[in-house]
Amino acid sequence: MEEEARCFLRRFVEEFPAALKADDPLPVGLLSRKVSLEELHGESLELGQRLLAARDAPPGLRFLLCQAAIAQLLKDDLLRFQSPQEANLEEEEKVVLLESEAVQRLFFNKLISVALSWSQELPQFPPPPSQSFQCSVHAIKNTRRKMEDKHVALAEFNQLFGIQDGVERAYYAVFDGHGGVDAATFAATHLHVALSHQEALQSDAATAFKAAFKSTDDMFRHKAKRERLRSGSTGVAVLIHGQQLTVAWLGDSQAMLVRRGEVVTLMDPHKPDREDEKQRIEDLGGCITYMGCWRVNGTYAVSRAIGDFDQKPYVSGDADSSTVQLLGDEDYVLLACDGFFDAVKPSEVPDLVMDALRGTGDPEGAEDLLAECAEADVGHRVAQRLVCHAKAEGSSDNITVMVVFLRPSGQLLAAAGPESPPA
């Protein structure tokens, strides 16, 4: 990693030899005009990742640079960037808001300063994770007018947040927005940050995940109110930590585990017609009605989500979470939105993945979709093939599929053996 890091840092400091001036344009577009102190970590991290990824920074170095720059930023006097409070806000709605352009210019300058320092003397980097999970991901807008899905893959979760407790962690998530992309974008920007801040993370990841979802929903409530946003998002997130896998979810995005070619159920998605969800909503005074699909109070087709504040508490922001022990014979974990699972049954997934690994069983019309990844290795072609299959099966929704291999894809092929000839 050291030589790769040196090469990137040389290129980066040639492009940014000095701090940005007050009238210099920012190198990355802002996420918002104003940012709360609570949101600053997540937004700065997202902007830093975008800047470095666009310049092909090695992932491990990206995370370490951002972590160092944010640590410096949060020690600074940030109240000098405070925005005046709006006069018509209630007392409980008043939060400290910072002018994003000014505070993010400071963050970029911290990042430039760290890169300059490291280009002159490379620090002793922490060792990379001993396990590196191959991740295949693909997302399409499909026939919908807008793309409202978001996804996150953080193989170096600990490095990003400076966690040094000897337990390796990798984080993966899929968010399916509705009524706009704002809630999905917010969750993709902040949920992993909120998770890293939970004291329970090291002792009880399931509890930490629930608290992180709640914190993210609460944060988005403030943003939605001050910016008059009305969107919502389901979400599913997985944390692989040591020999355990923890999944947490809101709504009907799903994660499933495959072990030795067999499906292991991790979760039960939240849908309005699920009996316990229906009872919960009716106990609160709401109702479930069928209008093309089952809907909460005749509006949303999800019973739990981040956002959707006009239907809270019927559309709950309380996540569920569970943890399974990893035995070492797991093949992969798959995360996807309902645009995939509404068209594909979980029981179909193992054969579809194996067909994709072998390069067989392409659905009709797959050529155009798969042409873009013709040069990719076989593992990274899997998600594209699964997305294509869901579309061929009639899905018209946004489709996002993420496959995280817990064993190398080559091992799965070897264990499965050659494909049986047709009868």
N, C-alpha and C positions, 0 to 999 in steps of 0.2 A: 504493500500500500504506500510505502514512503516515497518511492520514485514517482508513482502516479500522482501523489499529493503534491510533490515539488513541481511537477510539470504544470498541474492545474493552477497552483498558486502563482507561478511565474506569469501565466497568461492572464490571470485575474488582476494582478497588481499592474500589469501593463495597461489593461483597460480602465482600471480605477486607481491611478497613481496617488491620488489625494482625496481628501474628504469632499463630499458634495457640498457645494455652496448653497446659500439660501434660495437663489434663483435658478439653480440647476433642476431640470426635470428628474423625477424619480425614475429609477431603472425598471420598476415594475408598477403596474396599475394598482391603486388602492382598493381594498375591499369595502371601505366605508369612509364617509367624511369625518365622522366622529367615532371614537372608540373608548369604551369604558376601561378603567384600570383592570377589571376582571377579564376583559376580552383581549387585552393588549398582548399577552403571552401567545395566545393562539394565532392572532392576526399577524404578529411579527414573524412567528415561526413559519406560517404559510407563505408570506411574502419572501422570506429568506430562502425557503425551499424552491420557490418558483424561480428566483433569480439565479440560484446556483445550478438547478437542474437544466435551465435553458442554456447554460454554458458547459454542460456535460461534466459537472463536478462528480467525482466518485461518491456514491451514496453515503458511505461511512464518513467521508470528509465533510459532506454537506451537513450531516447531523451534528458533527463536532463543532464546525464553524458556527452554526446557528445557536447551538447550546451555549457556546462561549460568548457570543455577541448578546444574546438575550440576558444572560447572567449579568453582564456589564450594564445593559440597558436598565434593568430593574433596580440597580443600585443608584441610578441617577435621580436627580430632582426632576420628576416628571410633572409636577404640579405647575411648572412654568408654562406648560402647554395646555392648561385647563381652558375649556370652552365655557363661556358664560351660561348660566342656567336659564332655561326657558321660564318665563314668568308665570305661565299658567299651569305648571306642574304641581300636583299634590306633594306633600312633604315626603311621603313614603316612596314616591316615584323619582325623587331627586337622587341622582348618582353623579359621581365625578366623571365628566367626559373630557377627553383630550382631543385636540385638533390632530387628526390622523396624519395629514401631510407633514406637519412639523415633527411629531414624535417618530414617525417612520423614517424620516430623513436622518434623525439621530440614530435609529437602529441600523440603517444601512451604513452610516459612518462608523458605528461600532464594528460592523461586519468587515468593512474595508480595513479598519485598523487591526483587527485580529488577523486577517489574511496577510496584511503587510508584515506584521510581527512574525507570523509563522513562516513566511517566505524567506525571512532572514535567518530564523532559527526554528527548525521544526521541533515541536514539543514531543514528549514521550506519549504516544497515543495508547489508550487502553486497548487490550487485545480485542479483535473482532469476535463476534459470536462463534462458538465452535460448531454450531449447527447453522447451516444456511438453507432456508426453505425456498425451493423454486416456486415461483408464483406466476400463474398464467391468468391474465385478466383481460376481459374485452367488454365493451359497452357500446350500445347503439341507440340512437334516437328512435329508430324503427319508423312507424307511420305516424307517430305523434308529432304535433307541431313544434314542441320544445323538448329538449333533453333536461329532465329534472332529477336524474340519478347522479350520485356522487360515490366515489370509493376511495379508500385509503389503505396503503400497504406500508407498514413500518417494521421491517425486519430487525432494525437496530433500535428498538424502543428504549432500552437502557441508555445507550449512547446519547440519544436525543435529549434525555432528561437528566443525564448525569447520575443515574442510579448505579450504585456499586455495592450490591449485596450478595453477589455470587450466583444469583438466579437469572438465567438468560430469559429474555422476554421478546416476543414478536407479536405485533398487533395488526389485525386486518378488519376492515369494516365496509359495509355497503349501506347506503342510504337512498331511499326512494321517496323523492319529494312529490307533493301534490298541491295544486293551487299556486304553483310557482316554485322556484328553485331555492328560495332564500333559506328555508328551514334546513334543507339537505346540505346546503353549503355551510351553514352555521355549524351543524353537527359534525360535518367532515373536518371543520377547522378546529373545533373546540373539545370534542368528546375525549380524544386521547390525552389532551392536556389536562382536562378535569380528572381523568383516571390517574394520571401521574401524580396528582396532588392529594390523592386519598391516602390517609394514614393506614387504612386497612389493606392496601394493595399487597403488602408483603405477607400478610397473614391470612387474608380472606378475600381473594380476587372477586368472587361472586358479589359479596357485599360492596366492595369498592366499585364494581361496575354499576350496580344499582344507584349508588350515590352519585356517580359520575353522570349517568343519564339524567337524574333529577336536577343536578347542578346545571347541566347544559340546557335543559328545558326552562329552568328558572331564568338563566341568563338570556335566553332567546325571548322570553316573555317581556323583559325590559326593552330589548331592542325592537321587538315587534310593536310595542306600544308607542315608543317614541318615533318610530319610522313608519308606523301604520302599515305593517306587514300582516298578511293573513294566511300565509302558507303553513303547511305541515310536512312532516317526513316520518316514515317508518324507518327503522334501522336495525341492523344486526351486526354485532362486533364479536370478534374472537381474540382472546389473548392466549398465546402458547407460552407457558411459564414453567421452566424445568420439565418435569414429567407430567404436567397437567395441562388440560385445555379447558378454558372457561369461555362460555358463550353467554352473551346478554342481548336482549332484543325487546323492541317495541313494535307491535304491528305484525304485518305479514311477510316481511323480508325474512329469509330463512338461512340457516346453516345446517349442514349435514356432514356426518363423518362416515368414511368408508374404511373398513378394516378387513383386510384379506378378501377384498371384493364384495363384502357384505355391508349393507347400510346399517349404521348405528344411529338411532334417533337421538338427537341432542335437545330438541325443543318442540314445543307445540305453538305454532304461530297464533297471534291474537287476531281473531276475526269476529265481527259482530254476531254471527250466528253460533259461535262456540258457546256451549250451554252456560259455562260459568261466567263468560263475558256478558252474555245476554242478561243473566240474573243480576250481575253487578250493576249494569246500566239501568235496569228496571227498578232495582232497589234505590237508586239515586233519583228516580222519578222520570227517567228517560224511556225511550222505546226503540225497538228494532223493527224496521219496516222493509219490505221487499220492493225495490224500485229498479228492476233490471238486475240488481244484486242486493244483498242485505246491507242496510245503511243505518247509522246511528242518527236517530231523530230525523230521518229522511234526508240526511246530508252526506256525511262522510262514510266511505265504504271500509274504514279502518276503525278499530275500537281502542287502539292505543297509538300514540304518536308524539313526537316532539312538535310543539306548536299547536295549531288548531284551537286557539284559546277561546274562540267563540263557542266551542262545544265542550270545554273542560267543565266539570270533571268526567263527563260521560266518555269523551275520548281521553283516556288516562295518560299521564306522563310517567307512570310507574313502570319501570322495566322489570322483566323477569330475568333470572340468570341461573346457570347450572355449571357444574364442574365435573369433568370426567378424567380418570387416570389414563395416561398414555402408556401402553404396554410395549411399544416398540414395533408392533406389527401393523400399525395404522398406515393406510395408503395415502389419504389426502382428506382435507376438509374443504367443502365447497360452500361458498356464500353467494347468494343471488337474491334479486328482488322478485316480486310476484309476477313480473313480466316473463320470467323464466318458469317459475313453479306453477303458474296457472296453465302452462302448456306442457310441462314435463313432470311426470311423477318421480319422486325420489328413487323408487325401485328401478327406474329406467337408467339412472345416472351411471352406475358402474359399467354397464355394457357400452353406453355412449362414450365414456371416457376411454375405455379400452379400444374401441373402434378408432377414436381420434388418435390415440398413441400409435396404433398400427397403421394409421393412414387409410383406413377402410370405412365404409358405411357413410360416406358423405351424403347429406340430404340433397334433393334436387335444387339446383340453383346455388350450390355452395361455392362454385368456382370463383365468382367475383369477390365474395367475402374473404375467401382464403388466400387469394392471390397476394394480398398485401403482406402476408406473413410467410410467403413461400421460403424465404431465407432463414426464418426463425427455426430454432431447434424444435424437436417434436413436442416437448413438454409445453412450450409456449404457444403451440397451435391449438391446445385443447380447448381453451375458453372460447376462441373464435368458432370452433366447430359446434360447441354446445349452444352458443348464441344462435348460430345459423339453424340448428335443429329446432330450437324453440320458435323461431320465426316461421320455419317451414310447417310447424304444427299449428300455426294460426295465431301466434301471439302478435298483437298489434301495438303493445305497450312498449315503453322504454325497456331495454333488457340489459342488465349488468350481471356478469358471471365472473367469479374469482375462484380459482382452484389453487389451494396451497398444498403442495406435495410434501408429505411428512416422510416420504422415502423417495429417493431418486426415481424419476419416471422410467429409466432404463431397468431398474430392479423390478418394477411392476410388470414390465413387458416380459422379462426373463421368467418371473414367477408364474405368469399366466400361460406361457408357452405359446406355440403357434396357434393361429385361428383354426377352429374346426371347419372342415369343408362342409358346404351345404348338403342337407340330406337329399 
